[in-house]
Amino acid sequence: MKILASAFFLERPIENLDWVIGILVLTLVFIAIGRVLFSNNYEALTNIDRFQEINDNQALFGLVFQISFAVLSGAILIDYVGADYDFVLNTPTIKLVTIAFFILLFFGIRFVLGSTAAYAFGITQDRNFNMKATNYFRVFSVGLLWLAVLLLYFSEILKPIILVATIVGLAIIRFLTYRYLFNNQPDKQTKIWYYNILYLCALEILPLLVLLKYLNVW
């Protein structure tokens, strides 16, 4: 087992990565608490139709994984914050909290804009259904991000390979989310490509382009 682990993981100066270990442990504890509070949700993760039948507090359950998603994403993006912000964001923890805050802010703005757009176009939405579907798939996104952070900082695998694999994995999960939502909406307008493309451009693609503008990715 030790030989197998050494093939993937490096011995690195732990004093410089305490914050990473803290994030990994903290998110696990956070999810474990959610496991206790929402045991029915966790037990239904093997089947999305069964998950839809669970009537636990989906808003709180979703918040647990939104925060975990934001924090783990921040741990991945932290190295790409430009040096221009170092006079304020002078520690990894501050950078991480700032990135996570903006990701959570994006979630909030996207929800408001999505609700406004649905009202403006007269689109009927089942918010409870949408929330459950989004929560279901986000659980897998968080699992993927947790593994990505672990490999990114403690493995010998090349960083670009991990990043590309993570992006592809998240894109696939997002695609599955949209496919499930669009195929199960009661309003025919939600299945018209015009509205789908408008939604993707306004609430998914453009915010990512803005994020890339402020990150030193290129």
DALINCOR-V273302 format. One record per pair of residues at least 12 apart in sequence whose ideal C-beta (glycine too) atoms are under 8 Angstrom apart, sorted by the first residue. I is the first residue (numbers start at 0). J is the second residue. Records with the same first field share a line. If there is no record, write none. Layout:
I=J, J
This chain:
6=155
7=150, 154, 155, 156
8=153, 154, 155
9=153, 154, 155
11=152, 153
16=152, 153
18=91, 92, 95
19=74, 148, 152, 153
22=70, 71, 74, 95, 148
23=145, 148, 149
25=70
26=67, 70, 71, 141, 145
27=145
29=63, 66, 67
30=63, 64, 67, 141
32=63
33=60, 63, 64
36=59, 60
37=55, 56, 59, 60, 63
39=53, 55
40=53, 55, 60, 134
44=135, 138
47=132, 135, 179
50=131, 135
51=128, 131, 132
53=131
57=127, 130, 131, 134
58=130
60=134
61=130, 133, 134, 137
64=134, 137, 138, 140, 141
65=103, 106, 137
66=99, 103
67=141, 144, 145
68=102, 137, 140, 141, 144
69=98, 99, 100, 102, 103, 106
70=95, 99
71=141, 144, 145, 147, 148
72=98, 99, 102, 144
73=94, 95, 96, 97, 98, 99, 102
74=95, 148, 151
75=144, 147, 148, 151, 162, 165
76=98, 214
77=91, 94, 95, 98
79=214, 215, 216
80=94, 98, 214, 215
81=213, 214, 215
82=215
101=210
105=206
109=202, 206
112=201, 202
113=198, 202
116=197, 198, 201, 202
120=188, 194
121=188
122=186, 188, 189, 194
123=185, 186
124=184, 186, 189
125=184, 185
128=183
129=180
132=176, 179, 180, 183
133=176, 180
136=172, 173, 175, 176, 179
139=172
140=169, 172, 173
143=165, 168, 169, 172
144=165, 169
147=161, 162, 164, 165
173=203
177=195
181=195
